[in-house]
């Protein structure tokens, strides 16, 4: 066969394939280019290691595709896996540059900036003198606070409700032509507006008595937040209620840059504290003094004696009123059921 | 007038109002008692006693296991789906000692082998054939003697290409011995007489006696399971069509690439074509 004929044959054979690839929509390329789900799609793909610890490896594709990391390919995070079957994967470094291109800068995306914020914050492991803090293993890493969040869109067109606003999407479609891009961008932005269970995340450390004591913190912060009106409303999943981040992060700053109250730039510092409650979204007409109430008071005689005595007073008042009342009601019931009952000959 | 009987014929509405009032009072009273005794928002006068009792029942192993389970779900990061589990007494006897993840020796394939426990019972792979007796494989569901499916793993969702979600979480492929026209189940479940008796007396047995009894559970069991190709080939011992597998799923299982990767290659390097 001459070279010319061979080339012609190759061209005929590969032309349809090349045409299909060129016109294939971008969405057809899933995150699973390495075909990792060949094995990992099966529930039960897990093992117990030599130390008796269970290791899970199952990935539910439907759920993953509905998560904020859906567009990241498996090897975008698991950079060490080059062959199949592979060895135990090393711990994922969340700061790695993944294969996503950040649309504004057109650069490869990375969470590196978050680490910069964390380093400056009260949760960074290095103090302002450049020394390593004590008990550095207690300080949070990315996965201490974050799981792989699922899209949870919110419609904010004229009224706020869960779900996608078709009216908003209509406006996106004017300029953006890719449905996949519109869907993901909408979900990405609006999902992040949900303050889902923030207090629960902070509680993992800030309600741990041993950790609180080790670091000399004055209160089990989430427990004492739960004692307040805000905490009780939040426990009923009212998302308009302020959570930890609303008070402990200055407006407009990254939530990762949470400063100690001793830092003059912190939202909770003495000079800024008054502004927390009086923001336009909370109590705009309130006095700055409102922020001085004991938001993290525990039922503790040493830490907050005023609240302690008030609580005791109300318990005694309620019990003292109701207990005699219950006795009278009980005696009344007895008399009605046993009108002729007598004790020691007395009716 | 003194001495006259008191009025007892109250209108019914009075009794109704009285009843509602009593319920409210009782509720508040219970709340007050809780506030004083156990609530963390009160003096918690009975909490030291409660702690003392809890301390006596505390198990370091149980605490660690639960803590690790939570940790692992978080470490894994890929949103775990909790599937319903069978109650202990309805599981096969294997579960008295083994878990859903029983394979640990062969590091290369242990997780892959463990994955199979979601699709069939241990005996499907580890059965010791009886002389002169054929074995057939059927779906087995402890809640339903004649499960109809659709079964997990038998077909793909045409829209997503993923395995189709099903409502039957308990059916697994299991072996049956053929006795004339009848099929005899080759698996024992934990409410069988032997298993129940063992559960009752196992703490009274010496380690040697326990080993002897365990052998009874392993009579029809061979330690090494089938090779991959016994099922993953065109000559599979499983009749995929009869078991309800769709043709494309059957082809994928018979020609499963994983089997090739495990048996043919020491390492299979992922191509960089699409990166």
Interface residues (C-beta under 8 A of the other chain):
Chain A: X29 X33 X34 X35 X38 X39 X41 X42 X43 X44 X45 X46 X47 X48 X53 X54 X55 X56 X57 X58 X59 X60 X61 X62 X63 X64 X67 X75 X81 X82 X83 X84 X85 X92 X99 X143 X147 X148 X150 X223 X227 X299 X311 X312 X315 X318 X319 X322 X323 X325 X326 X329 X339
Chain B: X8 X22 X25 X26 X28 X29 X32 X33 X35 X36 X40 X41 X42 X43 X68 X69 X72 X73 X74 X75 X76 X77 X78 X79 X80 X81 X83 X99 X100 X101 X103 X104 X108 X109 X110 X111 X112 X114 X115 X116 X117 X118 X160 X162 X163 X257 X258 X261 X262 X265 X267 X268 X269 X270 X274 X275
